[in-house]
Amino acid sequence: MLTTKFIGALFVVCGLLYMAGATVYRGRMSEPHSSNNESAGLEPRHRGLRFLGLKANWPGLVVAAVGAVMLLLPSA
């Protein structure tokens, strides 16, 4: 009943937090001692969008999907 909805919401939140943490803690956002001034920004030149891929985030997606299914179940 209510516990199923609560656990489902908890799973969704935990899945989203896992995906955010995996993105944030993946690697350094900047190089400590950059020799040229062109790459003075926070993002490295070759970061790309791989950190948003399915390979790195599948555990968080699975947990969030299980939570979403639990939220969609009819309460008896």
N, C-alpha and C positions, 0 to 999 in steps of 0.2 A: 504494500500500500504506500504509505508515505515514506517508509524507509527505502523502498525501491526508487522513488523519485529523488530522494536525497542522495542516495549512493550514485545514481545516474548523473546527477548534477556534479557531484564530487569527481566522478570519472572524467566528465567533459572538462572541468577546470584543470584537473591534473594533467590531462592530455595536452591541453593548450600551454600549460606552464612547462611541460617537458619539451615541447617543440620550441618555445621561446628560449628556454635555457640552452638547448642544443645549438641554436643559432648564435646566441650571445657568446657562449663559451667555446665555440669552435676553434677560434684562433685569434691571434693579435690583429687588431684593426689598423695599426700603424707600425711602421718600422722605427726602432728607437733612434738610430743614427742614419738619416738619409743624406747621401752625399750631394745629390742634385736638388735644386729648389722646385723643379717641376712636379715632383711627387710629394709635396708638402702636406697634402690632404690626409684625412684619416683613413681613407680606403686604399689598400694596396692596388697596384695596377692590374693584377691577374686574379682578383677574387671571384668574379663572375657570379652567376646565380645558382651555383651547385648547392649552396647551403640551404636553399629552399626546396631541394629535390625530395623525391619519395624515399631514396635510399637512406638519408640521414634522419628522416622524420617518421618512419613507419611505426615505431612503437607508440609515439604520441598520437598518431592518427588512429591506431587500433584502439587505444584506451578511450579516446574521444568518441569513436564510432560505437563502442560498446555502451558508453554512457548515453549517447543519443538514442540507441535502441531501447535502453532501459527507461528513458524518459518518454518514449513513444508507446510503451506498453500500456494497455488499459489497466487502470487501477480497479481491483475487485473488492 
